[in-house]
């Protein structure tokens, strides 16, 4: 039995799937790799773009590399679908590289959870679009997206 839990737990409802997604969004917007890694099982398996890896150490290392390269990262996630222990999410995030070229990255994630609310599998497909700084839509201060900020659907994304 796991001593670690991350509510809400499966089976998901519309409400609890939404809570799980917002908690994940907030954690990723913290840009704290160790904090984020705690949401996954110790042997969680990932596919992120063309990278395949498993385990919290690998997740932490991946996130450290990611946020060292993707500067001023801001993310919005939105529910696509859910079942008992799975959630499908669409997302967009904005960031810039070291040369100050801005990007909006669009993607989809498929998540599967264990009975303790920890994510055991994450599959992410992501595409990057170069944008001008004037085309940015995510303007909140670094950290969690404010409650009143528009969703992806409200932004037309």
C-alpha positions, 0 to 999 in steps of 0.5 A: 500500500502506498503511503503517498496520496494526491487527491482527488482520487479515481474514479473521477467526476467532471468536478474532480477531473477539473480539480486534478487538472488545475492542481497539475497546472498550478504545480507546473506553473510553479516551475519547481521540478521536485514539487511537480515530481511528487504528483507521479508514482515512483515508477511513472512512465512518460513520453514527452514529445520524442523522449521516453523515460520513467521514475521521479528522478528522470521526471525531475531531471527532465523538468530541470532541463525544460525550465532552464530552456523554456524561460518565463513559462506560463501554462493553461490546461483544459479538460478534454475527456475523462473516465474512471482513472484517466484524464485527457487534457489539452494545453498551451503554454508560452515561453521564450528561449535565451535569444528572447524568441517567444513561442506558444506550445500547443499539446495534448496529454493522456494521463492514467492514475493509481488509486492514490491519485498519483499519475502512473502514465503521462503521454504528451504530444506538443507542437511549438509555434514561434510568436512575436512578443506582441502576440502573447496572451498569457500575461500574469506574473510567474506562478499560478494562473489567476482565477479570473484569467481566461481559459484556452476556450475563452481565448479562442485557443 
